[in-house]
Amino acid sequence: MSLVSLDGYIDTTPETDTGTTVRFDLIHSPDHLDPIDPDAPEQVYACTTDHPAATELVLHQARLGDLLRVTGTITEPDTPGTPPHLRVHTVDILDVVQLTTVSGTTLERYGNYVLVFDADRNEVPVFTTAGTWVGEATTPESIGHLIRAFENTNHP
């Protein structure tokens, strides 16, 4: 098996049974829109690590939503429909989540974007994590279309 490096966001609170092995889910987003399959989904990886430095970082420094770069080996799942397993050797924190919840409003990170959900509205304002206005999705279902349109007109 060869080592791979992936950037992704922590999607579950890291858990440990023994303090030496940590489990967490990582969401890896495609780096760019695939012209053949623009709706390519994000990939979830079921991660584990027992490397002391990685365990320490994931348990005590990283938080939900933080962007990590993990290096490790991938094993395909035995059961269809379950995520691939990523045995993590090293972890680096690339960016930390700085989102807060405002009373009545929920902020959710979606890759490099922040979504603002309000129970009293159908519209969903969308910003980049750097604070750039993306637009307002008319419904939660149209968020992906809004982000794709933004990425198609704002090339990095």
C-alpha positions, 0 to 999 in steps of 0.5 A, spaced: 500 500 500 502 506 498 501 513 502 496 518 500 495 525 503 488 528 503 485 534 505 478 534 509 474 536 514 473 533 521 466 531 520 465 527 527 467 528 534 474 524 535 473 518 539 477 513 543 476 507 547 483 506 550 486 513 549 491 510 544 487 509 538 482 515 535 477 514 530 473 520 526 470 521 520 473 526 515 470 529 509 474 530 503 471 535 497 473 535 490 479 540 489 475 542 483 469 541 479 469 535 475 466 537 468 464 530 466 461 529 473 460 536 476 455 533 482 461 528 484 459 527 491 464 529 497 467 522 500 467 520 507 473 516 510 473 512 516 479 514 519 483 511 525 490 512 528 494 510 533 500 514 532 502 518 538 503 525 535 496 524 530 492 521 536 494 527 541 493 532 535 486 529 533 484 529 540 486 535 544 487 540 538 483 539 532 475 541 532 469 539 528 469 543 522 477 544 522 481 543 515 486 537 516 491 534 511 492 527 513 497 522 510 496 514 511 493 508 507 486 507 504 483 500 505 476 499 501 470 497 505 468 490 505 461 492 506 458 496 500 455 503 502 460 504 508 466 509 507 473 507 505 478 506 511 484 511 512 489 508 517 492 515 519 500 516 520 500 524 520 495 529 521 496 537 520 491 542 521 491 547 515 485 551 518 481 552 524 473 553 524 471 559 527 464 559 526 459 560 532 452 559 533 447 565 533 441 565 537 436 562 532 441 561 527 445 555 525 452 556 521 454 550 518 461 549 514 460 546 507 467 545 504 470 552 503 463 555 504 459 557 510 451 556 510 447 560 514 440 557 516 435 560 520 428 556 522 424 562 520 426 563 513 427 558 507 433 562 503 440 560 505 445 566 505 452 563 503 459 565 504 466 563 503 470 561 509 474 567 508 468 572 508 466 573 501 459 573 499 457 568 494 449 569 494 443 567 497 440 560 495 432 560 495 432 553 498 436 549 501 436 544 495 439 549 491 445 551 495 449 546 490 447 550 484 449 556 487 456 554 489 457 551 482 455 557 479 460 561 484 466 557 482 464 557 475 465 565 475 470 566 480 476 561 478 481 561 483 
